[in-house]
């Protein structure tokens, strides 16, 4: 007992936290053809919003306002999908909540 052989260490050595990428950006979930398709979708919807904003004068603006709503919504939703699948938000929320989103 005098040499300390009876007592063992009771705590485990502390492990280093896994190295995280800046902003938690990863391409593990959108690989292959899915990532380019989502990026092109976001670009096209942004171009649609910009083209709609260029129109100065119209006779019947109901369709133009509807197009503005749809293109802006598509742009925001495609950005949301890219953020959810390409960042650590996927692990934070969980797969089931991301699928519901």
N, C-alpha and C positions, 0 to 999 in steps of 0.2 A: 504494500500500500504506500510505502514511503516513496517509491520511484514513480508513482502516477500510473502504473500499469492497469489499475482497476478502472480508472475513469477513462471513458472514450469521449471523443468530441460528439456533441449532440446536435450541432448545426452543420448543415451541408454547405459546401462552398457556393458562393453566389455566382450564378451564370450570367454571362453578358447578354444583354438584350439583342435580339436580331437586328441587323443593320437595316434601316428603312431608307427607301429612296426619297428624294425630295418631293414633297407634297403627296407622297404615297402613290405615285404614278406607276402603273404596271399595265402590261398588255397581255397578261395571262388569260383573261376571259374573252377578249375579242381578238382572235387570231385567224389567220387565213384570209378569206374574202370578207369577213364580217366587218373588220375595222375600216377598210377602204370604203365599203358601202355606207357605213354610218357617217364617215367624214364627208363623202360626196353628198349625202343627204343633207347634212348641216349646211354645206356650202350652197347647194341649190336653193334651200329654203331661205338662206340669208340673201342670196341674189334676188329671189322673188320679193322679199320685203323691200329691198333697195329699189327694184324696178317699180314697185307700186308707189313708193314715195316720190318717184320722179314725175308721175302724172300730176299735172297742174290743174287741168280743167276736164270735166266729164259731164255728159248730158244726164245719164242715169247712173248714179254712183252706188246703188245698192249692191250690185255685183262686185264692184271694186272694193267696197268695204268688207264684204264677205271674203274676198280673196285676201285682203290684208289680214283679217282675223285668222284665216286658215294658215297662211304662210308664216305669220309670226308665231302661232301656236306650234307649228311643225318645227320651226327653228328652236324654240325653247325646249320642246320635248326631246329633240334629237341631242341637244346639249346636255339635258338631264340624263339621258341614256348613256352618253359618252362619259359623263362624270361618274355615274353610278358604277359602270363596268370597268373603268380605267383608273380608279382611285381606290383607296382603302375603305371607302364608303360601303363597298360590297360586303366586306367582312364585318364592318361595324353594325350594319343593319341586319345582316343574315340573308341567306339565299331566298327564304320564303317571303320575306318582306320586299326584297328587290323584285321578285317575280310578280307580287301583287301591285307594286308600283308601276 
